[in-house]
Amino acid sequence: MSVFMVQRSLKDIPMDQLAAAQQRAIATAAQMRSEGEPVRYIRSAFVPETGQCNCLFDAENAEQVGKLNKTAGIPYDRIVPALDLTPA
């Protein structure tokens, strides 16, 4: 499994819609795992001032991450390989 970052531009999104999108990402990842696709939502960072949102996912490939976001109806600009540097 690899980590992928989804980069989004969500300028002026209301906080309730941002929270709902996060919940859809979590639920869609769980549904995909139950169907045999190993993909997991890790976390997000959102910058209200600019609307930039970066979300980390654990998956076998970027296509799975794209499928998750399209299924969940969450717009994104691009998906790139990333390193999760959270201390253990």
Helices and strands as residue ranges (DSSP letters): E 2-9, H 15-34, E 39-47, E 52-59, H 62-72, E 78-82
